[in-house]
Amino acid sequence: MFYLIFFKINKEKDNNDSSYVPSINKHLPEIIKTIEEFSDEQRVIVRKFKREMEKFTEERSLETCLQALNLSMQLANTREKLLEAYKQYSGLLENELKNQIKTEKKKHD
């Protein structure tokens, strides 16, 4: 299970009647969906890969070797996509934290 931080900040504007929702909230649902999909895909591939590796250790055939190799390449590809989704997520968090720090500094100045 993945736990992702979701920000929603009420911030006073000049007219004092609006709330500000950071840009992270606009992109978060899409990133969460992407991470969940790739994580599910990764779990499926890992199960298949384990089965194919067991077959390969028993049979030692070219076919089972190629099948295991194919699944390992699929797994690497899925993990790369998952890593990219996490990079996007961490970038959004970093930007939001920077914005919060700037806001807090402005309040104290």
Secondary structure as UniProt FT lines:
FT   TURN            14..15
FT   HELIX           24..59
FT   HELIX           62..108
//
